[in-house]
């Protein structure tokens, strides 16, 4: 939905966009952190890294919408 009306209004995208280097947040069961030039997403079952915040956003959005 936010892909149509604009990501800058999406609360999930805003959380990822405002992450500072070496900062982490928890989104449901996922830890999201920004380190150096990457965004990492991890929980007990996965650990993924992304070079761009939009790819990180789409991955987490997909996980949350899969439930």
C-alpha positions in Angstrom: 0.0 0.0 0.0 2.7 2.5 1.0 4.5 1.8 -2.3 1.6 3.6 -4.0 1.0 6.5 -1.5 4.7 7.0 -0.6 7.2 5.2 1.6 7.8 8.4 3.7 4.4 7.8 5.3 5.1 4.2 6.1 5.9 3.7 9.8 8.1 0.7 9.1 10.1 2.6 6.4 10.5 5.6 8.8 12.0 3.3 11.5 14.5 1.9 9.1 15.3 5.3 7.5 16.0 6.9 10.8 18.5 4.3 12.0 21.9 5.7 12.8 25.1 3.7 12.4 25.6 1.1 15.1 21.9 1.5 16.2 19.4 -1.3 16.4 15.6 -1.6 16.7 13.3 -4.5 17.3 10.4 -5.1 15.0 8.3 -7.9 16.3 10.8 -10.8 16.5 13.4 -9.2 14.2 16.4 -7.2 15.2 17.3 -4.6 12.6 20.6 -2.8 12.8 22.6 -0.4 10.7 26.3 -1.1 10.7 28.9 0.6 8.5 27.4 0.3 5.0 24.8 -2.4 5.6 21.5 -3.1 7.2 21.2 -6.4 9.1 18.0 -8.3 9.9 18.1 -11.2 12.3 16.1 -13.4 14.6 16.5 -17.0 15.9 16.1 -18.4 12.4 17.8 -16.0 10.0 20.5 -13.4 9.5 20.4 -11.3 6.4 22.3 -8.2 5.3 21.3 -5.6 2.8 23.3 -2.7 1.1 20.2 -0.5 0.8 17.5 0.5 3.2 14.8 -0.1 0.6 15.9 -3.7 0.2 15.9 -4.1 3.9 12.5 -2.5 4.1 11.0 -4.8 1.4 12.5 -7.9 3.1 11.0 -7.0 6.5 7.7 -5.9 5.0 7.5 -9.3 3.3 8.2 -11.1 6.5 5.6 -9.2 8.4 3.0 -9.6 5.6 3.7 -13.3 5.3 2.3 -14.1 8.8 
